Amino acid sequence: MVAILAPLCNMIQMMPQVYKTFHTRNVRDLSLLSIGLLLLTNILWILHGYFIQDTPLLVSGLVSMCVNLLLLAGYLQYKK
């Protein structure tokens, strides 16, 4: 159960921030360094999931990376 719940929480953790970023078009309080570290973490989880052949971990890493890439896109689009 934990092996399903943890990746699920990981996948949805940044969705509220992505929504707020695109809704308000305000990225003043976002940190590019934090977004970069999140993406690095996603890459490492994806690699780990691949090497140990853990499909839920691999899928959650890929989905989380997509969410964080959306956040990065919003940051780059709305940065003044």
N, CA, C and O atoms as a Tinker XYZ file with bonds, in Angstrom:
   320  protein
     1  N      0.822000   -1.197000    0.000000    73     2
     2  CA     0.000000    0.000000    0.000000    64     1     3
     3  C      0.866000    1.261000    0.000000    63     2     4     5
     4  O      0.575000    2.215000   -0.722000    81     3
     5  N      1.920000    1.266000    0.803000    73     3     6
     6  CA     2.804000    2.427000    0.871000    64     5     7
     7  C      3.504000    2.635000   -0.473000    63     6     8     9
     8  O      3.751000    3.770000   -0.879000    81     7
     9  N      3.819000    1.542000   -1.158000    73     7    10
    10  CA     4.497000    1.631000   -2.447000    64     9    11
    11  C      3.612000    2.303000   -3.500000    63    10    12    13
    12  O      4.120000    2.789000   -4.510000    81    11
    13  N      2.308000    2.335000   -3.278000    73    11    14
    14  CA     1.389000    3.011000   -4.204000    64    13    15
    15  C      1.086000    4.422000   -3.704000    63    14    16    17
    16  O      1.025000    5.365000   -4.493000    81    15
    17  N      0.896000    4.565000   -2.391000    73    15    18
    18  CA     0.512000    5.846000   -1.810000    64    17    19
    19  C      1.623000    6.893000   -1.890000    63    18    20    21
    20  O      1.353000    8.052000   -2.204000    81    19
    21  N      2.852000    6.507000   -1.614000    73    19    22
    22  CA     3.962000    7.465000   -1.641000    64    21    23
    23  C      4.184000    8.052000   -3.035000    63    22    24    25
    24  O      4.283000    9.272000   -3.162000    81    23
    25  N      4.267000    7.233000   -4.084000    73    23    26
    26  CA     4.411000    7.824000   -5.421000    64    25    27
    27  C      3.208000    8.675000   -5.827000    63    26    28    29
    28  O      3.367000    9.677000   -6.524000    81    27
    29  N      2.009000    8.284000   -5.396000    73    27    30
    30  CA     0.823000    9.062000   -5.716000    64    29    31
    31  C      0.909000   10.460000   -5.097000    63    30    32    33
    32  O      0.633000   11.454000   -5.769000    81    31
    33  N      1.287000   10.536000   -3.830000    73    31    34
    34  CA     1.469000   11.834000   -3.169000    64    33    35
    35  C      2.562000   12.639000   -3.855000    63    34    36    37
    36  O      2.440000   13.854000   -4.006000    81    35
    37  N      3.614000   11.974000   -4.265000    73    35    38
    38  CA     4.710000   12.629000   -4.951000    64    37    39
    39  C      4.241000   13.234000   -6.278000    63    38    40    41
    40  O      4.688000   14.316000   -6.659000    81    39
    41  N      3.346000   12.543000   -6.976000    73    39    42
    42  CA     2.871000   13.018000   -8.266000    64    41    43
    43  C      2.035000   14.286000   -8.132000    63    42    44    45
    44  O      2.089000   15.156000   -9.001000    81    43
    45  N      1.268000   14.399000   -7.059000    73    43    46
    46  CA     0.332000   15.526000   -6.948000    64    45    47
    47  C      0.836000   16.674000   -6.077000    63    46    48    49
    48  O      0.134000   17.672000   -5.917000    81    47
    49  N      2.030000   16.556000   -5.515000    73    47    50
    50  CA     2.488000   17.553000   -4.550000    64    49    51
    51  C      2.635000   18.957000   -5.128000    63    50    52    53
    52  O      2.399000   19.927000   -4.408000    81    51
    53  N      3.007000   19.105000   -6.375000    73    51    54
    54  CA     3.245000   20.425000   -6.946000    64    53    55
    55  C      2.077000   20.944000   -7.793000    63    54    56    57
    56  O      2.129000   22.070000   -8.289000    81    55
    57  N      1.043000   20.147000   -7.960000    73    55    58
    58  CA    -0.071000   20.565000   -8.803000    64    57    59
    59  C     -0.751000   21.848000   -8.311000    63    58    60    61
    60  O     -1.094000   22.690000   -9.140000    81    59
    61  N     -0.960000   22.034000   -7.008000    73    59    62
    62  CA    -1.549000   23.311000   -6.564000    64    61    63
    63  C     -0.676000   24.519000   -6.929000    63    62    64    65
    64  O     -1.201000   25.573000   -7.290000    81    63
    65  N      0.631000   24.375000   -6.839000    73    63    66
    66  CA     1.530000   25.479000   -7.193000    64    65    67
    67  C      1.482000   25.770000   -8.684000    63    66    68    69
    68  O      1.508000   26.930000   -9.096000    81    67
    69  N      1.413000   24.725000   -9.488000    73    67    70
    70  CA     1.308000   24.915000  -10.939000    64    69    71
    71  C      0.010000   25.640000  -11.271000    63    70    72    73
    72  O      0.005000   26.570000  -12.078000    81    71
    73  N     -1.082000   25.220000  -10.657000    73    71    74
    74  CA    -2.376000   25.868000  -10.882000    64    73    75
    75  C     -2.306000   27.346000  -10.503000    63    74    76    77
    76  O     -2.730000   28.209000  -11.270000    81    75
    77  N     -1.774000   27.630000   -9.325000    73    75    78
    78  CA    -1.696000   29.017000   -8.849000    64    77    79
    79  C     -0.815000   29.861000   -9.766000    63    78    80    81
    80  O     -1.136000   31.017000  -10.042000    81    79
    81  N      0.286000   29.294000  -10.235000    73    79    82
    82  CA     1.200000   30.026000  -11.115000    64    81    83
    83  C      0.505000   30.429000  -12.406000    63    82    84    85
    84  O      0.617000   31.578000  -12.833000    81    83
    85  N     -0.205000   29.509000  -13.030000    73    83    86
    86  CA    -0.857000   29.823000  -14.297000    64    85    87
    87  C     -2.124000   30.650000  -14.099000    63    86    88    89
    88  O     -2.513000   31.412000  -14.985000    81    87
    89  N     -2.767000   30.504000  -12.947000    73    87    90
    90  CA    -3.985000   31.261000  -12.668000    64    89    91
    91  C     -3.668000   32.730000  -12.359000    63    90    92    93
    92  O     -4.342000   33.629000  -12.861000    81    91
    93  N     -2.653000   32.971000  -11.542000    73    91    94
    94  CA    -2.316000   34.345000  -11.135000    64    93    95
    95  C     -1.265000   34.992000  -12.037000    63    94    96    97
    96  O     -1.116000   36.214000  -12.050000    81    95
    97  N     -0.542000   34.167000  -12.787000    73    95    98
    98  CA     0.563000   34.640000  -13.634000    64    97    99
    99  C      1.611000   35.404000  -12.819000    63    98   100   101
   100  O      2.228000   36.356000  -13.298000    81    99
   101  N      1.788000   34.958000  -11.582000    73    99   102
   102  CA     2.739000   35.595000  -10.676000    64   101   103
   103  C      3.749000   34.549000  -10.223000    63   102   104   105
   104  O      3.380000   33.547000   -9.611000    81   103
   105  N      5.022000   34.781000  -10.525000    73   103   106
   106  CA     6.076000   33.840000  -10.148000    64   105   107
   107  C      7.114000   34.500000   -9.239000    63   106   108   109
   108  O      8.191000   33.950000   -9.010000    81   107
   109  N      6.781000   35.671000   -8.732000    73   107   110
   110  CA     7.731000   36.438000   -7.921000    64   109   111
   111  C      8.263000   35.646000   -6.734000    63   110   112   113
   112  O      9.434000   35.783000   -6.379000    81   111
   113  N      7.437000   34.834000   -6.124000    73   111   114
   114  CA     7.846000   34.091000   -4.929000    64   113   115
   115  C      8.388000   32.698000   -5.228000    63   114   116   117
   116  O      8.712000   31.958000   -4.300000    81   115
   117  N      8.491000   32.325000   -6.495000    73   115   118
   118  CA     9.052000   31.024000   -6.838000    64   117   119
   119  C     10.571000   31.117000   -6.963000    63   118   120   121
   120  O     11.113000   32.142000   -7.378000    81   119
   121  N     11.233000   30.047000   -6.601000    73   119   122
   122  CA    12.685000   29.982000   -6.686000    64   121   123
   123  C     13.082000   29.071000   -7.849000    63   122   124   125
   124  O     12.710000   27.898000   -7.894000    81   123
   125  N     13.839000   29.630000   -8.776000    73   123   126
   126  CA    14.330000   28.830000   -9.900000    64   125   127
   127  C     15.249000   27.714000   -9.402000    63   126   128   129
   128  O     15.242000   26.614000   -9.954000    81   127
   129  N     16.029000   27.989000   -8.374000    73   127   130
   130  CA    16.899000   26.964000   -7.788000    64   129   131
   131  C     16.074000   25.794000   -7.249000    63   130   132   133
   132  O     16.429000   24.634000   -7.456000    81   131
   133  N     14.988000   26.098000   -6.566000    73   131   134
   134  CA    14.127000   25.032000   -6.030000    64   133   135
   135  C     13.521000   24.191000   -7.145000    63   134   136   137
   136  O     13.465000   22.965000   -7.050000    81   135
   137  N     13.068000   24.859000   -8.200000    73   135   138
   138  CA    12.495000   24.125000   -9.330000    64   137   139
   139  C     13.558000   23.229000   -9.960000    63   138   140   141
   140  O     13.282000   22.082000  -10.312000    81   139
   141  N     14.776000   23.758000  -10.100000    73   139   142
   142  CA    15.867000   22.963000  -10.650000    64   141   143
   143  C     16.197000   21.759000   -9.787000    63   142   144   145
   144  O     16.460000   20.673000  -10.305000    81   143
   145  N     16.182000   21.944000   -8.477000    73   143   146
   146  CA    16.455000   20.822000   -7.567000    64   145   147
   147  C     15.342000   19.781000   -7.625000    63   146   148   149
   148  O     15.608000   18.582000   -7.537000    81   147
   149  N     14.100000   20.232000   -7.772000    73   147   150
   150  CA    12.990000   19.290000   -7.919000    64   149   151
   151  C     13.158000   18.461000   -9.191000    63   150   152   153
   152  O     12.928000   17.251000   -9.184000    81   151
   153  N     13.556000   19.110000  -10.273000    73   151   154
   154  CA    13.760000   18.380000  -11.529000    64   153   155
   155  C     14.920000   17.394000  -11.418000    63   154   156   157
   156  O     14.837000   16.280000  -11.934000    81   155
   157  N     15.988000   17.792000  -10.754000    73   155   158
   158  CA    17.108000   16.874000  -10.530000    64   157   159
   159  C     16.654000   15.668000   -9.704000    63   158   160   161
   160  O     17.013000   14.529000  -10.002000    81   159
   161  N     15.868000   15.932000   -8.674000    73   159   162
   162  CA    15.324000   14.846000   -7.841000    64   161   163
   163  C     14.470000   13.909000   -8.681000    63   162   164   165
   164  O     14.557000   12.690000   -8.539000    81   163
   165  N     13.637000   14.479000   -9.564000    73   163   166
   166  CA    12.813000   13.651000  -10.445000    64   165   167
   167  C     13.670000   12.757000  -11.325000    63   166   168   169
   168  O     13.373000   11.574000  -11.488000    81   167
   169  N     14.723000   13.312000  -11.890000    73   167   170
   170  CA    15.618000   12.520000  -12.745000    64   169   171
   171  C     16.229000   11.372000  -11.958000    63   170   172   173
   172  O     16.308000   10.248000  -12.453000    81   171
   173  N     16.658000   11.649000  -10.743000    73   171   174
   174  CA    17.266000   10.597000   -9.921000    64   173   175
   175  C     16.258000    9.510000   -9.564000    63   174   176   177
   176  O     16.601000    8.328000   -9.582000    81   175
   177  N     15.009000    9.889000   -9.237000    73   175   178
   178  CA    13.978000    8.889000   -8.933000    64   177   179
   179  C     13.644000    8.060000  -10.166000    63   178   180   181
   180  O     13.437000    6.850000  -10.072000    81   179
   181  N     13.593000    8.720000  -11.325000    73   179   182
   182  CA    13.324000    7.985000  -12.567000    64   181   183
   183  C     14.431000    6.969000  -12.830000    63   182   184   185
   184  O     14.154000    5.815000  -13.157000    81   183
   185  N     15.672000    7.395000  -12.689000    73   183   186
   186  CA    16.795000    6.467000  -12.883000    64   185   187
   187  C     16.753000    5.318000  -11.877000    63   186   188   189
   188  O     16.976000    4.162000  -12.235000    81   187
   189  N     16.465000    5.644000  -10.621000    73   187   190
   190  CA    16.391000    4.604000   -9.589000    64   189   191
   191  C     15.279000    3.610000   -9.925000    63   190   192   193
   192  O     15.485000    2.398000   -9.858000    81   191
   193  N     14.094000    4.129000  -10.288000    73   191   194
   194  CA    12.984000    3.257000  -10.653000    64   193   195
   195  C     13.306000    2.380000  -11.849000    63   194   196   197
   196  O     12.901000    1.220000  -11.907000    81   195
   197  N     14.040000    2.943000  -12.805000    73   195   198
   198  CA    14.439000    2.171000  -13.981000    64   197   199
   199  C     15.407000    1.052000  -13.611000    63   198   200   201
   200  O     15.234000   -0.092000  -14.032000    81   199
   201  N     16.421000    1.385000  -12.826000    73   199   202
   202  CA    17.444000    0.385000  -12.499000    64   201   203
   203  C     16.934000   -0.738000  -11.598000    63   202   204   205
   204  O     17.403000   -1.871000  -11.704000    81   203
   205  N     15.990000   -0.443000  -10.723000    73   203   206
   206  CA    15.447000   -1.509000   -9.870000    64   205   207
   207  C     14.170000   -2.103000  -10.466000    63   206   208   209
   208  O     13.546000   -2.978000   -9.868000    81   207
   209  N     13.789000   -1.616000  -11.653000    73   207   210
   210  CA    12.616000   -2.097000  -12.385000    64   209   211
   211  C     11.345000   -1.988000  -11.544000    63   210   212   213
   212  O     10.570000   -2.938000  -11.435000    81   211
   213  N     11.148000   -0.807000  -10.950000    73   211   214
   214  CA     9.961000   -0.514000  -10.140000    64   213   215
   215  C      9.052000    0.401000  -10.948000    63   214   216   217
   216  O      9.267000    1.611000  -10.995000    81   215
   217  N      8.047000   -0.170000  -11.575000    73   215   218
   218  CA     7.179000    0.583000  -12.472000    64   217   219
   219  C      6.432000    1.722000  -11.778000    63   218   220   221
   220  O      6.411000    2.825000  -12.325000    81   219
   221  N      5.813000    1.524000  -10.598000    73   219   222
   222  CA     5.131000    2.657000   -9.959000    64   221   223
   223  C      6.087000    3.825000   -9.662000    63   222   224   225
   224  O      5.718000    4.987000   -9.828000    81   223
   225  N      7.281000    3.519000   -9.235000    73   223   226
   226  CA     8.265000    4.557000   -8.957000    64   225   227
   227  C      8.676000    5.273000  -10.243000    63   226   228   229
   228  O      8.814000    6.496000  -10.258000    81   227
   229  N      8.865000    4.536000  -11.284000    73   227   230
   230  CA     9.245000    5.103000  -12.580000    64   229   231
   231  C      8.131000    6.003000  -13.125000    63   230   232   233
   232  O      8.399000    7.115000  -13.578000    81   231
   233  N      6.904000    5.533000  -13.083000    73   231   234
   234  CA     5.766000    6.308000  -13.595000    64   233   235
   235  C      5.554000    7.565000  -12.762000    63   234   236   237
   236  O      5.339000    8.645000  -13.313000    81   235
   237  N      5.613000    7.435000  -11.442000    73   235   238
   238  CA     5.409000    8.624000  -10.607000    64   237   239
   239  C      6.517000    9.636000  -10.821000    63   238   240   241
   240  O      6.268000   10.841000  -10.792000    81   239
   241  N      7.731000    9.169000  -11.036000    73   239   242
   242  CA     8.833000   10.080000  -11.328000    64   241   243
   243  C      8.619000   10.826000  -12.635000    63   242   244   245
   244  O      8.891000   12.023000  -12.725000    81   243
   245  N      8.136000   10.122000  -13.638000    73   243   246
   246  CA     7.870000   10.753000  -14.934000    64   245   247
   247  C      6.735000   11.768000  -14.850000    63   246   248   249
   248  O      6.827000   12.860000  -15.410000    81   247
   249  N      5.668000   11.403000  -14.148000    73   247   250
   250  CA     4.541000   12.334000  -14.006000    64   249   251
   251  C      4.959000   13.539000  -13.170000    63   250   252   253
   252  O      4.613000   14.671000  -13.508000    81   251
   253  N      5.692000   13.313000  -12.092000    73   251   254
   254  CA     6.167000   14.418000  -11.263000    64   253   255
   255  C      7.067000   15.343000  -12.067000    63   254   256   257
   256  O      7.006000   16.563000  -11.915000    81   255
   257  N      7.891000   14.769000  -12.913000    73   255   258
   258  CA     8.776000   15.583000  -13.741000    64   257   259
   259  C      7.955000   16.440000  -14.701000    63   258   260   261
   260  O      8.287000   17.603000  -14.927000    81   259
   261  N      6.899000   15.885000  -15.262000    73   259   262
   262  CA     6.038000   16.662000  -16.151000    64   261   263
   263  C      5.396000   17.835000  -15.408000    63   262   264   265
   264  O      5.332000   18.945000  -15.936000    81   263
   265  N      4.926000   17.592000  -14.194000    73   263   266
   266  CA     4.329000   18.661000  -13.384000    64   265   267
   267  C      5.368000   19.738000  -13.097000    63   266   268   269
   268  O      5.071000   20.928000  -13.204000    81   267
   269  N      6.576000   19.335000  -12.736000    73   267   270
   270  CA     7.624000   20.304000  -12.435000    64   269   271
   271  C      8.101000   21.031000  -13.692000    63   270   272   273
   272  O      8.496000   22.194000  -13.615000    81   271
   273  N      8.072000   20.368000  -14.834000    73   271   274
   274  CA     8.396000   21.046000  -16.093000    64   273   275
   275  C      7.335000   22.097000  -16.431000    63   274   276   277
   276  O      7.655000   23.151000  -16.980000    81   275
   277  N      6.077000   21.808000  -16.102000    73   275   278
   278  CA     5.021000   22.809000  -16.272000    64   277   279
   279  C      5.287000   24.026000  -15.387000    63   278   280   281
   280  O      5.108000   25.167000  -15.812000    81   279
   281  N      5.710000   23.769000  -14.167000    73   279   282
   282  CA     6.026000   24.865000  -13.253000    64   281   283
   283  C      7.194000   25.685000  -13.794000    63   282   284   285
   284  O      7.165000   26.914000  -13.735000    81   283
   285  N      8.213000   25.023000  -14.315000    73   283   286
   286  CA     9.343000   25.722000  -14.917000    64   285   287
   287  C      8.887000   26.546000  -16.120000    63   286   288   289
   288  O      9.328000   27.683000  -16.292000    81   287
   289  N      8.014000   25.989000  -16.947000    73   287   290
   290  CA     7.499000   26.715000  -18.110000    64   289   291
   291  C      6.741000   27.963000  -17.667000    63   290   292   293
   292  O      6.889000   29.030000  -18.264000    81   291
   293  N      5.931000   27.827000  -16.619000    73   291   294
   294  CA     5.221000   28.988000  -16.089000    64   293   295
   295  C      6.168000   30.029000  -15.549000    63   294   296   297
   296  O      5.973000   31.227000  -15.757000    81   295
   297  N      7.197000   29.574000  -14.854000    73   295   298
   298  CA     8.195000   30.500000  -14.319000    64   297   299
   299  C      8.872000   31.277000  -15.452000    63   298   300   301
   300  O      9.014000   32.498000  -15.380000    81   299
   301  N      9.278000   30.573000  -16.473000    73   299   302
   302  CA     9.971000   31.227000  -17.593000    64   301   303
   303  C      9.024000   32.136000  -18.384000    63   302   304   305
   304  O      9.443000   33.180000  -18.884000    81   303
   305  N      7.768000   31.748000  -18.496000    73   303   306
   306  CA     6.816000   32.537000  -19.249000    64   305   307
   307  C      6.434000   33.826000  -18.522000    63   306   308   309
   308  O      6.312000   34.874000  -19.156000    81   307
   309  N      6.245000   33.766000  -17.212000    73   307   310
   310  CA     5.732000   34.910000  -16.464000    64   309   311
   311  C      6.780000   35.696000  -15.714000    63   310   312   313
   312  O      6.460000   36.682000  -15.051000    81   311
   313  N      8.027000   35.275000  -15.808000    73   311   314
   314  CA     9.107000   35.996000  -15.135000    64   313   315
   315  C      9.254000   37.386000  -15.765000    63   314   316   317
   316  O      9.265000   37.535000  -16.987000    81   315
   317  N      9.364000   38.380000  -14.911000    73   315   318
   318  CA     9.477000   39.755000  -15.413000    64   317   319
   319  C     10.884000   40.248000  -15.356000    63   318   320
   320  O     11.156000   41.386000  -15.741000    81   319
